[in-house]
Amino acid sequence: MALLMMLVLMATTSTATSIKEQQTYIVHMDKAKIASKDNSRKWYEAVMDTITDLSAQKEDSTSSPQLLYTYETTTGFAAKLSRKQLESLRQLNGFLSATPDEMLKLHTTHTPQFLGLESGKGLWNSQNLEADVIIGVVDSGIWPEHDSFKDSSMSSVPSRWKGICEEGSNFTASNCNRKLIGARAFYKGYEAAGGEINGTEEYKSARDALGHGTHTSSTAAGGLIEDANFLGLAKGSASGMRYTSRIAAYKVCWFGGCASSDILAAMDQAILDGVDVLSLSLGGPDTPYYGDNIAIGAFHAIRNGIFVSCSGGNSGPYDSTVSNTAPWITTVAASYLDRSFLATVNLGNKQTLMGSSMFTGKSMVQLPIVYGKSAGTKDAVNCDYGSLKSKLVKGKIVLCESGYLSRGEMADNVKLAGGAGMIVLNTNEEGEEQIAYAYLLPAMTLGATAGKAIKKYISSNKKATASITFNGTVYGNRAPAMAAFSSRGPSEVGPQVIKPDITAPGVNILAAWPPLNSPTFADDDKRSVPFNIVSGTSMSCPHVSGIAALIKSVRTNWSPAAIKSALMTTAYTLDNTKNPIVDVAASSSATPFAFGSGHINPEIASDPGLIYDITEVNYLNHLCSLGYTSDQITLFSGSGSNFSCPRTRIPLDDLNYPSFAVNFNGNVQNNAMTFKRTVTNVGVPGSSYTVKVQEPKDASVTVKPTVLNFKELGEELSYTVSVVGHRGKTSGGSSYSFGALVWVSGKYTVGSPIAVSWS
């Protein structure tokens, strides 16, 4: 699973205290003050020489600075510098900022059907699929020989493409084709932090050694494959969301993580290469935008008309854990399909409990159950290393509470001690999460409620027994539902917008997999599979990337913000039972801090009726309203830009965003906020929209005007929303309440969530 294979977040800064030690910094410069604008690398090399001389004058014996990358679209470079060298750099004319490099982490047979995509119809009609759209995937690389990346029936590579197929370890130019049109690897920042890549363990090229990038690439744009399955499960035709798109793979993630300097270099190159969509299933902690290199790179992408989607992170269900929260990024949460991999446990008292498993062997007959001290030491509750005693567990089913060990590690410990099978019990925080795992021994996962039931049975019966039945693939479950692991808002860095923006399928997703990687990465797992089933916001993000590419094919003149608006305002919040989408962590209705505007709805998003567009200047004005300095804003506006903040600061909440984040002072009674929004008619001329409001608890909402009358397509009309809070924090109750604002005209329903926070 993606949650288990995700790389550990590592700090790249040195732990040594000596100021003479070097580390990697990402440096941004003002291009307007660069002497040689035509050859920035030469100028940056001259900068390295200058700071070497300055450092020498200060008797700094550190090694000379090492230039790793130069960035063209974001204007700057990455280099290994000592602290004194950094001090010298700060004195140079044109210096804007320097941030330490950091190591970030990597955060569908049935999916198209679940999303309403049908062959030959709507977004999947032949004319739309013929349009050339290039999706750049910044990830762990790609396995180019996989059937998902074959180029049969594809036309020639578009002449506008400027990228290359970079040769390296086990990767040649011939590995690219008319489908996979570009492949590059970025590792200078990674090696600067942790030493040279071990070529015997991973490929120093765009070839994928992790599987993650192959999976995400095929989810976004993999070709149509008949009879795809995982060990006989989830059988059907597999395809990416826009399966005729070209793919450009930018490898930035390695066994130890993904260096921020490498990621920015990849984004910079992708912009120059000419991608249309950028997909990044990775991230780190939520950081102010001026210190967030993904946010900086994404801004320069949208300046060039490139749609950027990023995973929101897998740190749920805790509040304010969402990452990649810049308002120009489409931040994606993860939710369930209506497909599951059912396993049932039948207790000796005739009680039946349902869970999940991708074990493909025989079902188990009634056997004794052991748990905790009846299985070994006190640490046997979590099936920890060395905690299980063979004489107690041999030939029995072992209960293991979810803890810091992975499912695979617990299974290994049970198997090593001679256990016949295993049942993993979710924590209260994981709730009713049902991430399926491809166990090597008979095993399954139970939700928190069923876990309590089985523990109650064991505590009242010294001879407790159980059998496990593996039911395989089941369709028609209640869905969508929010995954417990999916990171939640509100964003602490940018509470002025609701994050995440939207949710998409991200649990138990089947997609392409390298043949040399086992599905579990366990040492004793020797299975080779062409497709694997993985979970994470890493899996939901490329769904959105591919769907954005579909909409870009239909709406060729739309900005990235317009596409994002269409995705958000047409998202739905009711599941297939017509009830509110459930949060499996709490078994209650999910909120916009879990799913943003709701679940993605591709076909409806292609014809949304109205859009909320946002220009580059709008975003920059928002940064002004945040109080950013001129140097910080130059990181986004670009060196040499004539942009300056308006004399009268624009209200912080007037960014033309398709949702409403209302932030009240919890110690003040009757707070009030007013928002201004402008919508553009992209539906039909001569249309009239009427507003409907679902007011959040303890707040009243007034919209003026209540009717918008459009005469023609492309016409813009504005409205205001006033929200009044009727309590302070001392009034008690939740710190949040939620509502919605919807414009309705005939077939069009243009929705926006309202999230009120008292803090």
N, C-alpha and C positions, 0 to 999 in steps of 0.2 A: 504493500500500500504506500501511497505517496507520503502519508504521515510518518511511516516508518523509514522510508528511504530518503526522506528529506535530510539535507546536510545540516550539520550542527553549526549554528552561528558562532563565528570566531572573531575576536578582535584582532586587528592586524597591527595595532600599535605595539611597540616593543615594551616589554615589562622591565627592561633595564632602566636604571635611573640616569645613566650617563648622558649628558646633553650632546655628546659627540656621536652617538649612535644614529643611524639614518632610518627613516621610514618613508613610506610612499605618501605623497600629498597630491591631491587634485587641485590644480591652480587655475584660476580663471583670470584672464587679462583683458584689458580694454583694447580692442583691435585698432581703435582710432589712434591710439598712441604707440602702435607698433611701427617701427621705422620701415620694415620690409613687408608690406602687406601681401605681396605676390608670393613670397616664399616664407611662410610663417615658421616652418621647421628650422630654417637657417637662423631666423631671428631668435627662436627659443634656444637653439644651441649656443648662440652668442650670449644669451641671458645666463646659461649655465656657466660659461667662461667668466662672465662678470661676477657672479656670486662666488665663484671659486676664488677669484682675486680678492674680493671683499672679505671673504672668510679668512683668507691667508693673512690679511692685515690684522685680523683679530686673533692670530695665532691658533686657528682651529686646524687641528691635524687630521680631521675627518677625511675619508675618501672623497674624491670629486663627486659632485652631484651626477645622477644618472637619469637621463631623459628617457622615459618609457613610451609615452604617447603624445602626439599633438592632436588637439581637437579643432576641427574646422568650423562646424556649425555652432558649437557652444563657445568657441574661442578660448583656448587655453592649452594646458598640457598636464601630464602626470609625470612626476619625477621622484626619485629617492633623494631625500635631503636630510641633513642634520638640522637641529634646532637653530644653530647659528646661521646656517645657510638659508634657512627659512626667514630668519630675521633680516638677512641681507636682501633677500628677494622682496620683502615687504617695503623696502626703501626705494625700489625701482618705480619709475613713472609708468603708469598703466596697470599696476597691480590692483586686483579687485578682491580676491579672496583665496584662501587655501584651506582645504578640509582634509583631515587624515583619511586615507583610504580605509575602507572597512569591508569585511567579508560578510556578504549577504547570503540568504539561504533560498533554496528552491521551495518555495511555498507550494465508434459508438453504435453498435448494431441497432439499438432501439431508440437512441437519442433523437435522430431526425424525425422519426414518427411521433415521439412524445412532444416535440416542438412544433408539429404541424406542417413539416416540410414534406411535399409529395413530388415524386418524379414527374417531370413534364408540366407541372402546374406552378403558378405563382412565382416565388423567388427561384424555384428550381426549373423554370421553363428554359428551353434550349437557347433562346436569344439572350437571356440574362446571363446564363452560364458561359456563353461564348466570349463575353467581355473580359479583357485582360486585367486581372487584379493580382498584385504581388503582396503576399503576406510575409513579413520578416519576423522570424521567431528567435528571440534572444533567450537562450536556454543552455542545455548541456550537449548540443549538437544533434546529429541525425544519423540514422543507419540507412545509407542511400540505396542499398540493394533491396529494401523491403518493397513488397508489391504495392504498398500504398503510395509509393513515390515513382511508379513507372509513368512514362510519358506517352503511352500509346494514344493515338488520335488527337494529340495536342498540336497546336500550331507552332510556328517558329517563335523563338524568344523575342519579345517586343524590342524594337530598336532603342527605345528610351532607357532600357536597362543598362546600368553602368557597372554592375557588380562583377565579381569574378568567382571562379571555383578554385580556391586556394589549396595547393598541394601540401601534404604533410604526412604524418605517420598513418599508413594504411589508407591513404586518401589521395586520389589523383584527379586531374581535371575530367577524366572520363566518368567519374562517379556522378557528375552533374549531367542533367539532360534538360528537356523542355519543361519538365515539372519542377525538379530541384534545380533552379537556375543560378543559385549562388550559395557558397559555403565558405565561411571564414572561422578562424579560431583566435581568441584573444586570451593571453595568459601572462603578459608581462607583469601586471599588477599582482596576480596570484603568486608567481614565482618570486617577485620581490618581497612578498610577505612570508612565504613559507619554504623557499628553496625550489630547486628544479623539479619539474614534474617527473615522476617515475614512469618511464616509457614502457616498462614491462607490465604495468598495472592499468594504465590508461593511455589513450591515443593523443599525441600532441598534434592534433588536427581537428577538423570539424566532425570526425567520427564520434558517435555517442557511446560512451562506456557506462553510462548510468541508466539509460532507457527513458529518462524523463523527457528529454527534448524530442525523441522519436515519438513518444506518446502524444505530447502536446501538438507537434507539427501535424500529425495525422488527424488529430481531433479538429484542428482548424481547417485543414485543406487536403487531407489524405484522399486518394482516389477511391472509387467505388470498388469494393471487394466482396464477391459473393461467398457465402458459406464461411464467414468469419465466426470464430468462437474461441472461448478459453476453456480448454480441457473438456469440451463438450457442453459447456455452459454458455448462455447468452447467444445462441445460434442465430445467424441472420446475415444480412448484407451490411457491411461496415462502410462508412464514408465520413469524410470531413464535412463541416458545415457548408463550406463552398468548395466542393471537391474538384472543381476545375481551376482553382487558383494556382498560381505559381508559388513556390516556397523558396525563401532565402533563409538559410540557417546561419545563425551567429552564435558560436559556442563560447560561453563565458563561464560556465560552471564546471567544476572539477570535483574530485573526491572530497576536498577540504572546504568547498564553498565557492562563492562567486564574488570576485573582487569588484568593488564599486568602480575603480578606475577602468577595469576591463569592460564593464557593462556600459559605461559612458562612451568608451571608444567604439563599442559595437553599435550603439544607438547613433553616434555621430556618423559612422560609416554607412549604416543602413539608410540614413537620410540622403547621403551623397549618392548611394547606389540607386535610389529611386523606388523604395518600397511604398506601398499605399496604406498598409496597415502594419502596426508594430504590436507584437504580443509578447508580454513579459510575465511569466509565471514564477516570479521570484520577488524578494523584497527584504526589508529589514524593519527596524523600529520606526514609528511615526516621527518624522523630523521636520523642523521648519523648512519651508520650501527652498530657501536660499542655501541650506546645507544638505539638501536632498538631491543627489546627482541624477537619480532617476527622474525626479520632477523637472530638473533643469533640462535634461536630454529630451524629455517628453514635450516640454514647452517648445523647443526648437523643432520638434517633429510636427506639432500641430501648426506652427508657423508656416510649415511647408505643405500643409494640407493632409498630413498623415494622421490617421486615427490611431490612438494609443489605448490599449486595454491592459490592465494589470490585475493580478490576483490580490485579493484583500488580506490574505494571511490565514493561518490555521491555528490561531491562538484563542479561539472561542472556548466556552461561551461567555468569557469575561468581557465586561464593558471596556470601551476605549482601547481595544487591541488592534483595530483595523489599521492597515498600512497602505502606502501608495495613495494618499488622500488628496493630492493636489487637484483643484477643481477642473483642470483640463485633462486629467486622466479619467478614464472610465474604470472605476474600481468594482471588482466583481466578487460577490459572495458565492457560496456553494450550497446546493440543495439536492434533494433526492429525486430520482425518476420514479415511475410507478412499477419498476422492476426490482425484484429482490432475489436473494439466493437463500431460500428458506431451509432452516433446520429446526427440528422440534425435539424437545427432551420430554420423555414420558416418565414421570416419577412413580415410585413404588406405591404411592397413595392414589394412583390413577389420575393425578393432576398433569395436564399437558401445558408446556410453556414453549413459546415460539421465539426463535432467534435467527441467526444467520451463519452461513458457512459456505466456503467454496471447496470443501473437501469432496473429492470425487470417488472415494472408495465405498466400501460396504457400510451399511448402517450397523449400529451396535445393539446387542441384546442387553437385557437387564444385568447390570453389574453394580457392585457396591460403590458408593460415593465417599470420598474422603476430602477433608477441608481443614485448613489451619493446623492445629496441634495433632489432629488425627492423621495428618499426612507428613508431619515432621516437626521442625522447630517453629518458633513464633513467626518467622519470616515466610513460612510455607503458605501463609494467607495470600501472598503475592507470587508464590512459586519462584522465589528468589534463588540465586545460584547457591547450590549446596544445602538448601533448606529442606528438600524433600528426601525422606528416608525410604530406600527401596523396599524394605520389609513391610512398610505401611502402605505403599502406593502400588506395588506390583500387581498388574492385572485389574486395576480399579480405575474409575473415572475420578479425576482430580479437579476440584474447583479452584480457580485462580482469580483473585480480585485484580482488576486492572490497576497497574501502578506505573513505575518508571521503566519497567522492562517492556519490550515490544511483545506482540502476540507470538511472534516467531521464537523469541528468546524463551518465553514461558513454555512454549510447546517443546523446545529442545530440552529444557530442564525436566519436564514431565517424562519425555521419551527416555532420557538418560537414566531416570530413576525406575524405569520399567512400567510406568503408567500405561493403561490401555487406551485412555482417551482424556479429553480435557474440556471443561466448560469455563469460559472467561466471563466474569461478571463486570459490567460497567460500573463506574463510580457514579455518584449522584450528579456530578457535573456533566458527565457524558450522557446521562439520562437514557433515552431510548435509542441512542445511536446504534445503527446496524451496518457498520462497515464490514463487508465480507472479506475473509482472509483465506488464502489458498493453503490451508494447513497440510502438513505432511503426515500427521496422525489424525485419527478421528477426533474432531474438536469443533466447537461452535462458540458463538458469542451470545450472551443474554443481556437485555436491557436492564436498567436499574430496578424497575418494578419486579420483573421476573426473578432477578437476582435476590431480592429480599424474600420472595416466596420460597425459593429453593433453600435459602439459608434457614428459614423458619422451619421447613420440613426436616432438614438435617438435625437442627437443634432439638427437635422433639422425637427423633427416631434414631436410635443408635445403630440400627441396621438399614439405614437409608440406601435405596437403590435407584438406578435410572437407566434408561436406554436412550439412544440418540438416533433419530431418523434424518437422513439427508435428502431433502425433497427436490433439490435442483433449482432451476429457474422458474420464478413465479411472476406473472404480470397482473396488472390491475390493482395494485396497492394504492392506498390513499397517497396522493402526491399532487404538487410538490410539497416537501417539508424541509425546513431549514436544518442543515447539519449542525450538530453541537460544536464541532471543531471550527466552523466558519467564524472568522474574527468579527467583532461587533464594534459599532460606533457607540457614542459619538467620538469623532476625532478630537483629540486634545489639541492638535496643532491648528486645525481649521474647522472649528465648530460652527462656522458661518454657513457651511453646506452639510447636508446629510450624507454620510458615508457609512457603508458602501453605497454605490449607485443602483445596483441591480443584482439579482441572483440568476444563476444558470446551473444546469446539471453539473454536479461535481462529486457525486458519490457513486462508487462502483461503476466507473466508466471504462468501457472496453475500447482500446485503441492499439495501434501498432507497437511492437516491442522488438528489441534486438535479439537475434537468435542465441547469442552467446551469454545473455543475462538470464538467470533463473527468475521466475516470477516473484520470489520472496527474498532473494539475495542470501538466504541461509546457506551455510557452508555445505550442508548435506543435501541441498536441493539441486539435483542435477537435471531438472526438467528444462527443456527448450520449448518456448511457445512463440508463435508469430504475433499473438495478441495477448495483452495483459489487462487485467481489471484493476484500476487504481483509483484512489480518492484524494481529494484536496481542492482548494481553490485554484491550484495549478491546473486542474482539469476543467473547471468552469470557465476560467479566463479564455482559453482558446475557442470555446464555444462562441463567446461574444465576439472574438476577433473574426472568426469565420462568418458570423451573421452580419457583422459590420461590413465585411467585404461584399456580401450579398446585396446589402442596401446600397453600398457605394456603386455597384453595377447598375442599379435602377435609378438612383439619384446622383448622377455623375457630378452635378455642380454643388452638392451640399458640402458644407464645412464639417470638420470633425465634431464640432459642437452641435450641429444640426442633426447628425446621425445619432449622437449620444442622446439628444433630446427625444428623438423619435423612439429610441429603445426604452427610455425611461417613462415617457408619458403614456405608452401603450402597454406597459407591463401590467400583469394581473396579480391580485392579492388573495384570490379564492382558489382552493384546490379543486380536484376533480369530483369532490362531493359537494361542491358549492359552499363549503365552509371556509373560514379564514385559514390561511396557511399556518401550519403548526410548527413550533420550535421544539425539536425533539429533545433538547436539553432540559426543557421545563414542562413539556407536554401541555403547553398553553399556546395561545395565539402569538405568532411571531410579530415583531414590530419593524418599522423602517430602519432601526439601528441594526437589524439582522439582515433584512433583504433590500434595503433602499427603497426604490419605487415599486418593487415587486419582482415577479418572475418574467424573464424575457419572453416575448411573443413575436417571433420574426415576421410572419406574414402581415400582421396588423401594423407592425413598426414600419413597413415599407410604404404605408399610406396613413400617416398619423393625423392628418387634418391640420394641425397647427404645430409649429416648432418654436422653441426658445433658442435663438441663435446668440452666440457670444463671439465677439471679435478678439483679436490679439490685444487691441487697445483696451477693451473691456477688462480683460484679465490683468493687464498692467495697472489699470486704475484701481483694481481690487488690491493689488500689492501695495499701491500707494496708500490705500485706506487701512491696510494692515500696519502701516508705519515703517515700511521697508526704506532703507537708505538708498541714495542714488546708486551707490556701488552695487548693492544687493539687487536692485531692479535691473541694472545693466547686465547681470547674469542672464536675464530673461529677454530683455529688449534687444540685446545684441550690441556689440561694440560699434560705435559710430552712429547709433540710432539717434534720431532727433527727438525721441520721446522724452517728455518731462511731466511730472505729476501736475494735475490741474491745481490752480490756486485755491479753489474751493473743493475741499475733500468730498468725494462722492460717498454717500452712506455705505457702510461696509456691507450691509445686507441687500444692496441693490444690484449685485451681480445677477445677470439675467439667467439664473439657474432654474432648472425645471422642478425644484423642490424647495420647501420652506423650512429652514432651521431657525427656530425662535428661542433665543437665549435670554432668560429673565434672571434678575437678581432675586434669589430666594428670600432675602430679608426685607424686600419691599412689597407692599400690598398694591395691587392693581398696576402691575407693569404694563407697558404698551409699546408695541413696535409696529412700524409701517413699512411695507415692501412695495417696490415698483417693479413690474414685469412688462415685457413687450413680447407679443407673439406674432408670428408671421403665418399667413394663410397659405398652406401648400395643398389644401384639399380641393375644394370646388369654389368657383366664383359665386358671388351672390349668396353667401351662407351666413347664418346667424347662430351664434353660440350663447347658450345660457349657462350660468354658473350654478353648481350645486356644491354645498359645503357640509362636510362632516366635522363638527367642531371638536377639538380636543377637550378632554375633561378639564374643568376649572379654567377654561378660556373661552372667549367669544371671538368670532371672526367676522369682519365686515369687508365685503368686496365691492369696489366701485370702478366702473359700472358693473351691473350684474348681467348685461347683455352686450356682446360684441358683434357688430354688423359689418361683415366684410363684403366689399363690392367686387373685388378682383383678386386673382392669384398674386402672391408676392406682397400683398398689402400688409402693413404692420399696424397693430393697434396696441395700446397700453392700458393697463389697469393697476389699481393699488389694492393691497391687502393689509388691513389693520387687525392686529391681534392684541387682545387685552387679557392679561392673566389676573385671575380673581383670588389668588391666594399667595401667601409667602411660604417660605420653607418651614416656618414654625407651624403651619397649618397641618402638617403631617401628610402622609400618603407618599406615593412614588415621586421621585425627582423628575420623571418624564411623563408626558401624555401625548397622544397621537391623534391625528385627524387627517382629512384629505380635502383637496380642492379640485373639482372636476368641471371642465368645460364640455358641454354636450351639444352636438348638432347632428341630427339624423344618425348615420352610422358611426359618426366620430365621437369618441370619448377620450378626452385629453386630461389625464390625471396627474396630480402632484401630491406627494405626501406632505404632511405638516408634522413636525416634531418639536414639542415644547419642552425645554429643559429649565428647571429651576436650580440654580447653583449659587 
